[in-house]
Amino acid sequence: MSLLLRLLAVLVALVAATAVFIISATPYFGFWLQAVLALGMFVATGFTLLKGVERRRGRRVQDAWPWMLGAAVVYVVVAQLLVGRAPERTLDPVLPVAGAAEFTLPDGGRLAYLHVRANEPSDAAPVLVLHDGPGIPLLAQLAERARRPYDTLARLGRDVYYLDQRGAGLSSRLNLIRDKPYSVAMHVADLEAARVAIGAEQVVLAGTGWGATLAVQYAITHPARVERLVLESPGALWPAEWPELLPATARARMTDVQASLYAAVQQPPLRLVLGRMMADVSRAAAHQFIDDWEADQWWTQSLTASWQLGQPRFSCGDDPARGAPTVRGVGFFANSYTLADAARLPDPRPVLRTLDVDVLVVRGACDFVDERVRDQYVEALPRARAVTIEGAGHHAWLEQPERFGAAVAEFLGPAGVEQP
């Protein structure tokens, strides 16, 4: 019984120390001062409780010191191993992409893009291609696969711009110690800045997954600047309504061993957990504690393992990971902050019912996103039409490029130029 009470006293002291470490998160303290304050709380709380245990046993108060000193040594060693030391950096660098260039944004940020010029100049609105995620870049994926989904539109007289959204890939990252976090409004503003830089009165937005959701948000904010929308395998129209997008059929079956591995890779390290808790107190202090690369490295490992296990299935075929995007250059904070902001947005459907824009909603028959999500876009957008691509998963352009290209070309053909 005495041993149990001592261990309970140490556990309570550990909880108190963790609370102090999180609450003391300010940009002025830094990690080591926080660590000292936490250690002080651990010793003070632990010794007070251990003295009570010794009194209960009828022993001297001084008998609590050996327990306290031993617990403090273990606490320091374990805290340094689990929290005080960043992991070894094994993250692959983002490689340059041939032909990539940058838009300079009004706040000094950079938006990387790849420009495919129209075969013949025309007045057709250019196409801006928006990737999935958020935080899962496009340019590296296109370079790895040596295939681009909308290049055929150059034959229709349209310039095509493939973009890496801010916070991922070759585009710049925010300084989250100083800057406001990633948000849907920021991504919309970046797209508007890109349109202005191109010099186009209107644009066609072509988005996949989250990119489709972003395209709709841009259309809500700048309806006069959108000629048409191409929404491929769209993500949640209103994220607050879809905390879970994946039906059971979207996941490959796993053995018990695979399920255990999957559960392990989904659990972030203690450093990231503490960093997330610190962000509720001081975002600047949390990002002094956790660098971008450390969060990106864990997320890269998690995504890689998840997709290899078919969580979710990207393809109709036997290999569930076929068609999964590259993980090189993913941006964890671009993903987490943007999705958190998207969940706070109001229901867009009342506004969308007044949107006077032609919309093509393309879905692969094996897309892992719930089919009802696609239906919501069709129902909310008065000028939307839906196309299903057989034999395709989340990236119809990759698994069925001819069918996908034909559907998009037919939709964008009446832009004042002849089809090929």
KOLLOMAR-375326 format. One record per atom (N, C-alpha, C, CB): x, y, z; residue in one letter. Coordinates in steps of 0.02 Angstrom, whole numbers, plus 50000, padded with zeros to 5 digits. Atoms other than C-alpha are relative to their C-alpha. Last residue first. Glycine has a CB too. Layout:
N
XYZa/...
This chain:
420
499545003650043p/495645097445956p/499654994349964p/500594997450040p/499715005749966q/494215108346021q/500474996449952q/499454995250026q/500195006550024e/493945125145939e/500344994550040e/500194999349926e/499485002850042v/494085141046038v/499764993049978v/500694999550037v/499844995450054g/492815152946117g/500544997349955g/500215006550027g/499694994049972a/492715144646286a/500205004849945a/500604998250041a/500334994050025p/491465131546230p/500285006450030p/499254999650015p/499954998750071g/492755117546255g/499665006549978g/499714994449963g/499674993650011l/492895118646443l/500035002049927l/500694999950028l/500294994949956f/491625104946483f/500295006949984f/500134998350073f/500694998850022e/492065093946334e/499695005750040e/499584993650008e/499974996550065a/493925095846373a/499305001649975a/500384995949948a/499824993149987v/493625091246556v/500015004049936v/500685000450035v/500544996749963a/492675075446513a/500145007350012a/499894996450067a/500564999050045a/493925070446379a/499435003650035a/499764993349972a/499854994550046g/495405073146495g/499435001549953g/500614998349960g/500014993749962f/494635062246630f/500115005949953f/500534999950056f/500704998549983r/494235048346509r/499955006650038r/499704994350043r/500374998550061e/495975048946434e/499285001850015e/500034993949952e/499854993450028p/496875050746601p/499605001749938p/500735000649985p/500365000150064q/496015035946685q/500105006849965q/499244998750011q/500185006950018e/497105031346834e/499654999649933e/499564997150053e/499415004450000l/498015047946853l/499824993049975l/500304999750070l/499534997850053w/496665060446805w/500594995449994w/500245007250014w/500245002650064a/495405050746911a/500475001849943a/499305002649984a/499694996150054h/496425054247066h/499804997049933h/500785000250009h/500024993049980h/495305048147209h/500305004649947h/500385000950065h/500084998549930g/494965031447125g/499995007550012g/500544996850041g/499564994949971a/494695027346943a/499835000950073a/499935006749962a/499315002449996g/494015012446847g/500495004950029g/500234998049933g/499935007049980e/492425021446797e/500744998050000e/499604995349952e/499485003250041i/492475040446791i/500084992950026i/500675003950003i/499665005449964t/490845047846857t/500494996649952t/499494994950030t/499745005350043v/490295064646787v/500354995050045v/500495002949946v/499575005149970a/489205077346877a/500204994949948a/499654996650059a/500135006450031r/488465093746815r/500514995050027r/500025000449921r/499525005549995a/488355109746914a/499774993949961a/500124998150073a/499785001550068r/487405125346864r/500544994649999r/500275006449966r/500555000650049p/486335127147020p/500224998249930p/499635006449998p/499804995650055l/487755123147141l/499504999349943l/500724998249976l/499924993049978a/487075116447305a/500155004749943a/500555000450052a/500634997149976e/486345099947241e/500065007450016e/499764996250062e/500464999850057v/487855095347136v/499345003350021v/499874992949974v/499774994850047y/489055099947276y/499495000849943y/500704998149972y/500144993549970q/488045089947403q/500235005749954q/500355000650068q/500704998350011d/488025074847288d/499845006950030d/499544994850031d/500084997850069r/489925074247286r/499295002649988r/500174994349950r/499664993650002v/489935073247476v/499955002949930v/500744999350021v/500494994849982r/488605059547468r/500325006950001r/499704998550067r/500354997650060e/489855048747374e/499515005650015e/499644994249966e/500695002150001d/490945047347531d/499635003149940d/499655002050066d/500444995249968v/492755051047488v/499274997849991v/500105007249970v/500095001649929f/493765035447448f/499555004950036f/500674999650034f/499744994649957d/493495037547261d/499864998350073d/499695006849982d/499725003049940c/493155020747178c/500285005250048c/500554995149982c/500495004849972a/491965027247043a/500254996950065a/499864994549949a/499825006850017g/493125042047017g/499524995250033g/500714998550020g/499855004749946r/492185058347038r/500204993349971r/499394999350048r/499755006550025v/492105073546926v/500174995650060v/500635001049955v/499805003949942v/491035088746971v/500184993049975v/499434999750054v/499945007150015l/490965101046826l/500264996550062l/500474998749938l/499585004249958v/490335118446872v/499984992849975v/499785000350075v/500035007050021d/489605132546768d/500524995950039d/500134999449923d/499395002550030v/489515148646870v/499894992749979v/500605000650049v/500155000650071d/488045159346925d/500634997949962d/499725006649972d/499394999450040l/488215156647112l/499864998549927l/500554995350027l/500064994050042t/486545160047200t/500605000849953t/499945006250044t/500615000750041r/486355142547273r/499885006149956r/499404999050046r/499865003750062l/488175144047327l/499384999349956l/500284993250017l/499674995650048v/487755157547454v/500094996549933v/500675002450027v/500464994550018p/486485146947549p/500295004849949p/499815003850062p/500525001650049r/487645131847531r/499515005649986r/499634994050024r/499964996050060p/489185139247615p/499404999149953p/500624998449963p/500245004150055d/488795133147792d/499995004149936d/499294997150016d/500725001450004p/489795144447906p/499834995649940p/499615006649995p/500354996050049l/491675142547931l/499254998449999l/500304998949930l/500364994549967r/492355135648094r/499605004349950r/500505004550036r/500545002849958a/492855118648024a/499605005450034a/500294995250051a/500555001950043a/493845127447887a/499414997450040a/500234994749949a/500354993950020d/494935135848020d/499394998349957d/500465004749962d/500334997449940a/495395119148098a/499615006349984a/500525001450055a/500595004049987l/495725112247924l/499635002350063l/500194992750007l/500504998650051t/496885126647883t/499364996150012t/500274998549930t/500314993449988y/497825125548047y/499455001549950y/500545005449999y/500384999949937s/498115106748034s/499665006750013s/500464998450058s/500585004549997n/498575105747850n/499595001250063n/500234992849997n/500474997550051a/499705120947836a/499364995850001a/500324999949930a/500354994449971f/500465115148000f/499535003349950f/500505005250027f/500465001949947f/500885098047931f/499605005950027f/500384996750057f/500004994949948g/501635104047768g/499494998550053g/499875006949970g/500654998849967v/502085090247646v/500085005050057v/499704993350026v/500204993049996g/503695092847547g/499335001350033g/499995002949933g/499434995449998r/503975075047489r/499755007250001r/500484998849940r/499974997149933v/502445064747534v/500585004950006v/500064994550053v/499345000149969t/502005060947354t/499965003050070t/500515003849957t/499544994650016p/500195057947312p/500674999250034p/499695006750019p/499914995749942a/499345040947321a/500505005549982a/500254995950061a/500364993750006g/498875034547149g/500065004450060g/499284998649987g/499894997250067r/499335016647184r/499585006349993r/499834994849945r/499594993949995a/499255014447373a/500155003049931a/500654998450035a/500404994449974p/497785002247366p/500395006550003p/499744998350068p/499534996249958d/498754990347250d/499645006250025d/500645002049959d/499775004249944d/497454977947188d/500475003650046d/500334993849973d/499635006150013g/496594990847079g/500204996350063g/500605001549961g/500485005550011c/495225003647109c/500354993349997c/499605001249936c/500085003050066s/496515015447182s/499444994949998s/500654996849978s/499994994950052f/496795027847324f/499804997249932f/500695003049995f/499845002950065r/496265016147464r/499985005649947r/499524994149981r/500545003350037p/496295025347630p/500264996849936p/499455004949985p/500424995949956q/497125018847736q/500075007449980q/500214998950074q/500654999050030g/497765006347608g/499515003850044g/499704993449983g/500485004749972l/499195000047715l/499305000849971l/499985000750075l/499765006750019q/500475008747605q/499544994650026q/500704998950027q/500185001250069w/499425024447623w/500244993349975w/500275005549955w/500725000650008s/499495024047812s/499814998249929s/499655006550020s/500225006449973a/501355020447821a/499254998949989a/500174999550075a/499695005450039t/501805034747706t/499754993250023t/500765000350005t/500355000650064l/500565046747786l/500274994149959l/500075006549960l/500685002349988s/501245043547961s/499624998949935s/499635004950044s/499975007049981q/503065044947909q/499314997050009q/500414999150064q/499765003750059t/502745061247818t/500024992550015t/500715002549980t/500575000750045w/501715067647965w/500194996249937w/499725006849982w/500465004949972w/503145064148087w/499424998849952w/499735002250068w/499675006550002q/504395072947974q/499544994650028q/500665000150039q/500045002750068d/503235087647941d/500294993049997d/500375004549951d/500695002150011a/503025090548128a/499924996949931a/499535006050008a/500135005549954e/504915090648152e/499284997449993e/500125002250073e/499745006350027w/505225100847995w/499834994150045w/500755000549989w/500405002850055d/504065114848049d/500244993049980d/500045004649939d/499884997250067d/505005117448212d/499544996749948d/500744999149980d/500065004850055i/504255113048381i/500115003549934i/499314996450002i/499865006649973f/504765122748539f/500024994749944f/499484998150052f/499304999849981q/504865139948460q/500224993150023q/500135005250055q/499615000750062h/503245135348374h/500745001550010h/499725004549946h/500055006850025a/502395131848541a/500434999149938a/499274998449984a/499565004449960a/503055148148612a/499984992949975a/499795000350074a/499304998350014a/502285158148470a/500484995550038a/500135007350017a/499815003050064r/500625148948485r/500735001449983r/499555002549944r/499594995350038s/500495153348669s/500234996649936s/500615002650042s/499804994849953v/499215145148784v/500395005549963v/500434997250056v/500614997249972d/498255134048663d/500155005750048d/499614994650036d/500294995350049a/499875131648566a/499365003150025a/499894996649933a/499704993449990m/500655123948722m/499695005249953m/500754999749989m/500294997249939m/499435109348710m/500275007050014m/500144995450061m/500704998350016r/499945106248529r/499665003050062r/499614993749977r/500004993950041g/501785107248577g/499295002249983g/500394998849937g/499894994349955l/501485094748717l/500005006549961l/500664999250037l/500604999449958v/500725082448592v/500075005950047v/499894993550040v/500524996850040l/502115085848468l/499365000850040l/499874996049937l/499804993050013r/503465082148597r/499465003749961r/500675000249961r/500184995949942l/502525066548655l/500185007449989l/500344997450063l/499545000349943p/502675058948483p/499785004850055p/500725001649977p/499424995550003p/501125058148372p/500454999350061p/499775007249993p/499904996849935q/500025042548373q/500615004549997q/500084994850055q/500484994549993q/499455038248196q/500105003950065q/499294997449996q/499774994450041v/501025027948164v/499535006050004v/500074997849927v/499374997049975a/500635016648311a/500215006149960a/500564994849999a/500154996249939a/498815013548266a/500625003550026a/499714995350054a/500384994050020y/499325008548089y/499855004350061y/499354998149964y/499534995350030l/500654996648155l/499655006549982l/500314996949937l/499584997449946s/499374988448269s/500505005049974s/500374994250036s/500424995349962a/498144986848125a/500405003050058a/499374996450026a/500054993850038q/499504979148017q/499595005250038q/499704998749931q/499334996849997v/499884966148151v/499985006749963v/500544995349969v/499924997349932d/498034962148172d/500675003650006d/499954994550052d/499905005149950t/497874960147983t/500085003350068t/500634995649984t/499345000749969m/497184974347882m/500014994050046m/500195006550039m/499995004349940r/495754976347760r/500714999150025r/499684993249984r/499815007050014a/495894991047641a/499984996050066a/500714999749969a/499405002449966r/494935006747685r/500134992749981r/499945000850077r/499424996150024a/493715016247575a/500654997550029a/499915007350018a/499745002950062t/492375002847598t/500625003649974t/499464999949947t/499605005949984a/492135008347779a/500324997049937a/499574994750034a/500405005949982p/491565025547724p/500454994050010p/499484998549945p/499855006550030l/492835039747729l/499504994750023l/500714997850019l/500185000350070l/492385057947751l/500014993049971l/500465004449961l/499745006250027e/492345058547941e/499754999349928e/499804993850043e/499395001749962p/492135075448027p/500334993649975p/499844999350074p/499695006450019w/490945079847885w/500644998850040w/500154999949924w/500515005150006e/489695093347935e/500294993149986e/499515001949945e/500305001149934a/491015105448000a/499484994449999a/499685006450025a/499625004749958p/491965102947837p/499694998750068p/500695002650010p/500014996549936w/490595111247731w/500344995450051w/499265001750023w/500244993350017l/490875106147551l/499985004450061l/499314999649967l/500624997849968a/491915091447611a/499825007149978a/500064999750076a/500045000949928g/493255086247487g/499355002950027g/500605003050035g/499974994349952p/492965085547301p/499984997750073p/499425004749988p/500015003649937s/493445070547193s/499995004950059s/500614995350006s/499855007150006e/493825082647051e/500024996850069e/500664998849963e/499915002749933l/492995099747051l/500084992449995l/499405001950046l/499945007350010v/493165109346888v/500184997150068v/500544998249944v/499695004149949l/492495127046911l/500024992749977l/499635000750067l/500275006749990r/492095139946778r/500394996650057r/500034995849935r/500375001850060e/492335158246736e/499654993350008e/500474999849939e/500005007150016v/492785163946911v/499594998949936v/499714995750059v/499345001850026r/493285182046943r/500044992749978r/500535001350052r/499924997050067a/491505188646963a/500664998049967a/499965007650005a/500405003550052p/491195176347105p/500105002949930p/499265000550018p/499884996250062h/492655182747211h/499604997049942h/500765000049982h/499694993649985t/492305177647392t/500065004449938t/500684999050031t/500444996449955i/491085163447357i/500255007150012i/499934996350067i/500574997850040a/492105157947206a/499495003850043a/499664993949968a/499794994350041y/493675157547314y/499415002749960y/500584998049952y/499934994349955q/492785146647441q/500235006249963q/500494998350057q/500674997649985v/492225135047300v/500035006050047v/499574994450033v/500264996850060a/494005133347236a/499315003050013a/499974995049941a/499694993350004l/494605129747414l/499745003849939l/500774999449997l/500304996049947t/493375115247430t/500275007149999t/500144996850069t/500684998450023a/493955108647262a/499645004350052a/499614993649986a/499944994850050g/495775109847319g/499335002049971g/500464997849944g/500024993649965w/495295099847474w/500055005749950w/500565000550051w/500075000949928g/494965085247357g/499905006750035g/500624996550028g/500105007049980t/495575090247183t/499954999750076t/500584995549975t/499755002449936g/495365107947118g/499854992750013g/499725004150055g/500065007350003a/495225115746946a/500314997150063a/500354997149936a/499685003349944l/494885134446953l/499864992549995l/499755002850068l/500325006549987v/494535142946787v/500384996950058v/500004995349936v/499615006150001v/495085161046794v/499534994050004v/500514999850057v/500325005749971q/494375178246757q/500464993949995q/499324998649966q/500624997549972e/495065195446721e/499624994550036e/499565003149945e/500615002750030a/496795188146699a/499395003150034a/499984992350006a/500324994850040g/498375198246734g/499364997749967g/500485002449948g/500075002650068i/499395183346792i/499715005449954i/499544993849999i/499335000550029a/499955193046945a/499974997449929a/500434995450043a/499774993250016v/498155198046983v/500684999849966v/500035004450064v/500404997650057r/497585179946972r/500235006949978r/499255000150018r/499755003550060a/499025174547085a/499625002349938a/499944992450008a/499364996850018a/498555187947213a/500304996749938a/500494999550059a/500164993650031e/496765181447209e/500635003749979e/499585004450048e/500255001350068l/497395163947239l/499835006549964l/499384995450003l/499435002050042d/498435169847387d/499784998649928d/500344993850030d/499634993950017a/496925178847459a/500614998549957a/500225003750064a/500414996450049v/495915162747451v/500365006449978v/499305001750029v/499925003650064h/497335153447539h/499595003349945h/499794992750008h/499334998850025m/497375166747676m/500114996549932m/500534997550050m/499984993250027a/495475166247696a/500695001649972a/499815005150053a/500325000250065v/495545147347718v/500035006849967v/499274997650006v/500734999749998s/496785149547859s/499734999549929s/499755006550034s/500335001450063y/498615146747899y/499245000050008y/500254993249971y/499965006850028p/499185154348062p/499644999549933p/499694995050049p/500635003349987k/499485172948094k/500024993149968k/499395004149974k/500574999050045d/501315177048080d/499364996950027d/500164997349931d/500174992950011r/502675179248211r/499345001049963r/500555003349962r/499844996449938i/503105162448289i/499745007149995i/500765000050013i/500555000649954l/502165154248146l/500155002750069l/499794992850006l/499635000049937n/503385160648017n/499495000050056n/500505006250005n/500094994649953l/502325155747868l/500504999350057l/499285000250027l/500355001649938r/503035143847741r/499905006450040r/500394994750041r/499704997949936s/503525147947562s/499564997850058s/500095007650002s/500244993549977s/502985138047409s/500275001550070s/499245000350000s/499524994850017l/504075123947343l/499775006950020l/500144999949926l/499615000550061g/503095110247429g/500495005649990g/499544999849942g/499825006850023a/501905115547565a/500425000549937a/499374995849987a/499915004649944g/501435130447674g/500204993149980g/499384999750039g/499534997849948r/500725141247537r/500024995150058r/499815007150026r/500294995149953q/499845131647401q/500515001750055q/499354997250030q/499905002549932d/500925123247269d/499725005250047d/500764998550015d/499774996349941l/500135128547106l/500174995450058l/499485005150021l/500015004849944y/499935121346930y/500325003450060y/500364993349982y/499544998649945y/499565135546808y/499894994850055y/499925007350028y/500135003949940v/498765131346641v/500555001450051v/499974992349983v/499415000649958d/498625143246494d/499814996350063d/500305007050017d/499994997749930r/497095139546389r/500704999150030r/499484996150041r/499844993049994g/496995139046200g/500025002750071g/499515003949962g/500624996250003l/496075122646189l/500135007550008l/499524997650054l/500245000550068r/497695113646145r/499335003649991r/499924992849980r/499614995350040a/498415120146308a/499784999849927a/500754998350005a/500394993850009l/496965111046390l/500395005349963l/499785002750068l/500375000350063t/497895094746357t/499595006349988t/499544993950000t/499594997450055d/499105099846495d/499635000049934d/500634995849994d/500364995050039y/497735097646626y/500415002849942y/499785005750044y/500695001650020p/498185081546714p/499685004949951p/499584999650060p/500374994349974r/500095082646719r/499294999749973r/500345006849981r/500664999450031r/501175067246701r/499645005850034r/499604993350007r/499894997850070a/503025064046736a/499345000349962a/500494995349965a/500405004350044r/502485054646894r/500105001749926r/499275000750017r/499855007149988e/503865061447004e/499634995649950e/499804998150071e/499325001550024a/503765078946928a/500164992650008a/500515004350039a/500015000050073l/501875079546947l/500694998349972l/499765006849973l/500385005950023q/501995074347129q/500004999649924q/499285000250026q/499575005849991a/503365087147164a/499664993649975a/500214999250073a/499474999850050l/502285100947090l/500474993950005l/500405006350007l/500165002750065l/500705096347185l/500604999449954l/499495004349967l/499834996050059p/500995098747369p/499884996349935p/500725002250004p/499715005450041i/500055090347512i/500155002849931i/499524993749996i/499325001649980g/499775104147642g/500324994249963g/500014998450071g/499464995350017p/497905105047628p/500684997550022p/499865006850031p/499664998949936g/497755091747569g/499515002350053g/500555005249991g/500345003049943d/497295091247386d/500375001850064d/499944992349992d/499875006849976h/498015102347252h/499604998250062h/500734999050014h/499934999849927l/497345117447160l/500044992950028l/499405003850033l/500105006749975v/497575119646972v/500184999850074v/500424994849960v/499585000649940l/497335137246905l/499834993450033l/499895006050050l/500215005149950v/496665137146727v/500505000050057v/499944992949967v/499515005149980p/496835152546616p/499724995450055p/500655003350024p/499754999149932a/495285161146545a/500514994750017a/499424999950050a/500285004749951a/495125159746357a/500325001150069a/500114992849977a/500284996249944d/495605175546261d/499714995450054d/499475004849975d/500724999050005s/496755165846147s/499775004250060s/499614993249997s/500284994949957p/498605163046110p/499245000749988p/500355006849989p/500134993950037e/498975146646023e/499695005150046e/499534998649939e/499685001050066n/499765131446102n/499935006149956n/499704993949965n/500455002150052a/499275138146273a/500374999349934a/499425005049992a/500294994950043r/500715139446396r/499534996949948r/500555004049965r/500045003250065v/501035127146536v/499625004749953v/499644992950004v/500424997050052h/501575136846689h/500064996049936h/500195007449989h/499745002550063l/502235128146845l/499525002149946l/500104992250001l/500455002350052y/501925137247008y/500394997349941y/499535005649978y/499665003450055a/502695141747175a/499494997549949a/500434994150026a/500445005350023l/501815154547284l/500324996849938l/499285002749984l/499885002350069r/503005165547381r/499544994149985r/500754998049990r/499975007250009g/502685176047536g/500094998249926g/499364996750027g/499325002450007g/503135194447545g/500074992649992g/500405002250057g/499685000049934d/501465200347616d/500724997549997d/499614995850049d/499974993449970p/500825205447444p/500355000350067p/499315002750008p/500644998149972l/501285188547367l/500065006850036l/499754994750049l/499864996749936t/502765185547253t/499345003050026t/500545005649992t/500344993749991f/502265172947120f/500215002950067f/499224999249995f/500344997849939e/503575159747092e/499625006549989e/500515001050057e/499874992949986a/504325149146953a/499595002050061a/499825004549938a/500414996749949a/504455130646914a/500225007250010a/500054996150067a/500494995350027g/505205125546747g/499595003650052g/499554996449955g/499814996550061a/506105110246812a/499445004449975a/500214995049946a/500395002750056v/505545105946988v/500175004149938v/499245000150015v/500254995150049p/506765108747131p/499644996449943p/500595004249971p/499564999250058l/506865095147263l/499715005249952l/500084993249964l/500434998850058v/506025097047432v/500455001449941v/499495005950013v/500114993050021p/507235089647556p/499525000349942p/500675003349981p/499724998650066d/506985072147627d/499875007249980d/499694995249948d/500494997750050l/506635072047813l/500355001549934l/499635006250026l/499935004550058t/507885061947914t/499565002149942t/499844992850021t/500344997550060r/508175074548054r/500154995449941r/500205007249984r/499524999150055e/508625065348213e/499615001949937e/500414993549988e/499775006250032p/507265068048341p/500535001549947p/499414996349968p/500345001150064a/507185084148444a/500274993549969a/500105006049952a/499555001050056r/507835082648622r/499594998649937r/500494994350014r/499494994850005g/506975089748775g/500444999549939g/500424999950060g/500244993350014v/505365080048761v/500565004949984v/499605002650059v/500644999850034l/505585061248762l/499805006949977l/499484997350045l/500035004750056l/507435058948803l/499365000949959l/500044992950027l/499524998050051q/507605074748909q/499964995449939q/500714999850029q/500234993950032a/505995071149002a/500485002349945a/499915005650052a/500555001750046v/506535053249035v/499755006249963v/499434996650039v/499745004250055v/508215058449108v/499454998649949v/500284993450028v/499554996050043v/507515072949210v/500234995949940v/500605002550040v/500404994950036y/506045062849280y/500445003949952y/499685004950051y/500375003550053v/507145047849324v/499615005149958v/499524994750029v/499505002250049v/508315059249421v/499664996549941v/500514995250032v/499774994150037a/506845067949507a/500514998149947a/500305005250048a/500524998250048a/506045051249556a/500225006049957a/499345001650035a/500025005150052g/507665045449637g/499495001749946g/499844993250030g/499394999250041l/507855061949730l/500014994949944l/500624999350044l/500064993950041m/506045061449790m/500615000949955m/499925006150045m/500495001050052w/506115043349847w/499975006149953w/499314998850030w/499735004950049p/507735046249941p/499524998749942p/500154993550035p/499494997350046w/506995062450016w/500294994849952w/500575002950040w/500294998650066a/505375055250087a/500545002149950a/499475005550005a/500015006350039d/506275047150234d/499705001049930d/499614994750037d/499385000650040q/506665064750297q/500024993749958q/500615000250046q/500104996350062v/504835066350351v/500624999349955v/499865007550014v/499744993250001r/505135052850481r/499895003249932r/500765000150018r/499284999450012r/504025037550482r/500205007350001r/500204996849933r/499684998949935g/502295034650557g/500755000549995g/499824994450046g/499665006149980r/501675026850395r/500335000650069r/500524998049949r/500525005149995r/500435040850369r/500294993550024r/499654999049932r/500354998849936r/501825053150407r/499464994750011r/499685007150000r/499575002249944e/502865045050270e/499665001250067e/500675003649997e/499985007450000v/501445046550143v/500414997550059v/500284997349934v/500635002449973g/501165064750189g/499974992550004g/499425002649958g/499984998949928k/503005068250162k/499364997650033k/500125007550016k/499625005549970l/502845060049992l/500085000850075l/500684999349967l/500435005949997l/501455072249945l/500374994150032l/499764998149931l/500564998749955t/502465087649990t/499574993850008t/499585005949974t/499755000449931f/504035080449909f/499445001250050f/500565005250011f/499835006949982g/503125076749746g/500234999550073g/500554997449955g/500625003949992t/502295093849734t/500164992950024t/499614999749934t/500404997249945a/503895103449768a/499374995950012a/499805007349984a/499695001349935v/504995092049663v/499575002550057v/500705003350003v/499975007249988f/503845091649512f/500284998550069f/500414996549946f/500675002149979m/503465110249525m/499994992550015m/499495001749945m/500144997349933g/505315114149523g/499324998050025g/500055007550000g/499635004249952l/505575102449376l/499885002450071l/500755000049984l/500355006449994a/504195111349281a/500344995450050a/499954996649932a/500624998849962l/504955128349317l/499624993550010l/499565005149964l/499804998849930v/506665122049261v/499385001150043v/500485006050005v/499795006449971a/505935114749100a/500185000750074a/500584997149961a/500615004049989q/505005130949060q/500184993350034q/499644998749934q/500324996949941l/506635140349085l/499354996450016l/499875007549988l/499645001849939w/507485127848969w/499715003250062w/500725002049993w/500085006849976f/506175128548832f/500334998950068f/500284995149950f/499595005050034g/506055147248807g/499954993350035g/500725002349997g/499695004849955f/505395160148929f/500484995349964f/499464995950035f/499444997049964y/505035175348823y/500384995050044y/499755005750044y/499424999050044p/503945167848687p/500625002350037p/499825005049946p/500004993250026t/502775161448823t/500605000749954t/500025005350058t/499804999050070a/502325143748874a/499915007349982a/499604995449953a/499454995150002s/502245143849065s/500245001449929s/500584997650043s/500264993449982i/500525135549058i/500545005349996i/499704999950070i/500454997550052i/501205120448963i/499785007150015i/499384995549994i/499634999450063f/502715117049073f/499575003049945f/500274993149978f/499584994049995v/501695120849229v/500395001049936v/500484999450060v/500444994150003a/500365108149178a/500415006450003a/499494999850058a/500214999350070t/501695095049142t/499575006249992t/499624993849976t/499434997450037a/502465097949315a/499825001149927a/500594995250005a/499914993049982a/500765095949399a/500585003249961a/500135000750075a/500564996350031v/500425079749305v/500085007550014v/499324997550026v/499864999750072l/502155073249353l/499455003949964l/500054992949971l/499474995050010a/501865077849536a/500165000749926a/500634998050039a/500334993549992v/500215068149532v/500515005649989v/499685000650070v/500424999050059l/501165053049462l/499645006850004l/499484994449994l/499564998150056v/502515054449596v/499595001549937v/500514994449986v/499744993349986a/501195054649733a/500455002449944a/500395000050066a/500544995350014l/500315039749654l/500235007150012l/499394998350043l/500054999450072l/501955030149652l/499455004949979l/499874993249968l/499414996250024r/502205033949836r/499975001049925r/500654996350020r/500094993049983l/500425028649877l/500585004249977l/499905000850076l/500514997350046l/500635012249783l/499895007450014l/499344996250008l/499694999350066l/502265008549875l/499505003249951l/500244993249973l/499554994249996s/501425011950042s/500335001349932s/500534998950054s/500414994050000m/500005000050000m/500435006350000m/499535000050060m/
